[in-house]
Amino acid sequence: MTAFEAFLKEHAITEVESTLADMTGNARGKFYPTFKFLAEKTGRIPETVLVQSVTGDWADNHYDIIDASDRDMVLKPDPNTLRMVPWADEPTAQVINDCYTTDGNLHPLASRTILRHILSLYEKEGLKPIIAPEVEFYLIQPNTDPDYELKPAVGRSGKRETSRRSYSIDAVNEFNGIIDTLYSYCEAQNLDVDTLIHESGAAQMEINFIHGDPLDLADQVFVFKRTLREAALKHGVYATFMAKPMKNEPGSSMHIHQSLVDVKTGKNVFNDNGKPSELFYHYLGGLQRFTPNAISFFAPNVNSYRRFSPEMAAPINMNWGFDNRTAGLRIPFAPPEATRIENRFPGADSNPYLAIAATLACGYLGMKQKIQPTDPVKNNEPPSDYPEVEIARTLEEGLRLLEECEPLCDILGNDFVTAYMGVKRSEFETFNRVISSWEREHLLLNV
Ligand SMILES: NC(=O)CC[C@H](N)C(=O)O
């Protein structure tokens, strides 16, 4: 009996949610009765899914974006990702799939494929990236009217929270029902969540993950997002990872801490006898050079670009610095063996597979091209030759910067980048056709 079958038998599972992330990072897939898994000894279910499972539904249904023939794709469950679904009524399991083409190759458009590919490049160098994501989110009052502004959820006291309660214990306890449910769901799924804090927005919190393998952590963030939404819903509240859900509150990020270890020695190669190594500087140089081109993976929605604001601790330029949160690339205070870089650009709305793949790709290019970073920012003073704003201000601009960057398109896969840009551009075009209340208010009687 495979470990897979043993798990299903042990928990008397009646149903399996067989999932994969689409380009937005949302779960797609199929529900299976358990017998289908038990009958298949190899764990490979010859079930097929449509291309929307990996792209998501692009806004205007441009079938020409991908492949007009809409060929079958084969799901292959990864047994390492087998977990319970703690919010289900019946004993239900979930498993994450790799997606293959019918000729047996990893599907070039699937998010997990992209991350696997970048990790394989490091493997060839004898290196293994270690990452730790920090995910911010808001608890929001349920509201299904899109014309009505979102409002922070109201906690136990019934008082509307005011913002700027960073690290407040009582502010978290306002929602202790949701938090208790969240932790018990995380435990049931073996998610390595670490600390939770209240952030500076009203009903905004952040959860940290214990550092580890990038693919495993991308899977965990993918699972966590569903988990939090379910825990909140159980208590009649919405949870959102939108990058900027409310005008006057800070946005939500997914900062990614990253370092590299030598596979043979297990040592952090960013540390050279207590000082940052040459490789560290090259990796950092790559992040500094290529992050503007990769921004559409860190800010994948039209809304994401509203988050970037220095007053709200979200970076707008490519400074880096030691223990300095005004810089987009921060080197946290840590013992030498834990030397790492925190990329502060990704929003909480990023697809974790793609954001992690993109940040590792930028570092990899820096390493291969031996790129030197600029001098670090000191005391909030950027080097004098620094432009004030250096990242794209809109999704359209971010996509153009991606398209123009040959090394990044090559390393992520040209077919994937073309499909990603097609999907995202179609979203941008749809957004562009929306006439906002701001336009009605400011233009109706004046223009
Ligand atoms: N904890 C923090 O550094 C705040 C980050 C901020 N919320 C952002 O969107 O980037």
The ligand as a MOL file (V3000), in Angstrom:
LIG
                    3D

  0  0  0     0  0            999 V3000
M  V30 BEGIN CTAB
M  V30 COUNTS 10 9 0 0 0
M  V30 BEGIN ATOM
M  V30 1 N 5.3200 45.3190 8.4110 0
M  V30 2 C 5.5890 46.0880 7.4360 0
M  V30 3 O 6.7420 46.2880 7.1030 0
M  V30 4 C 4.4510 46.7210 6.6840 0
M  V30 5 C 4.4310 46.4030 5.2150 0
M  V30 6 C 3.2950 47.0720 4.4750 0
M  V30 7 N 2.0070 46.6970 5.0310 0
M  V30 8 C 3.3300 46.7750 2.9780 0
M  V30 9 O 2.3110 46.7050 2.3610 0
M  V30 10 O 4.3650 46.5930 2.3860 0
M  V30 END ATOM
M  V30 BEGIN BOND
M  V30 1 1 1 2
M  V30 2 2 2 3
M  V30 3 1 2 4
M  V30 4 1 4 5
M  V30 5 1 5 6
M  V30 6 1 6 7
M  V30 7 1 6 8
M  V30 8 2 8 9
M  V30 9 1 8 10
M  V30 END BOND
M  V30 END CTAB
M  END
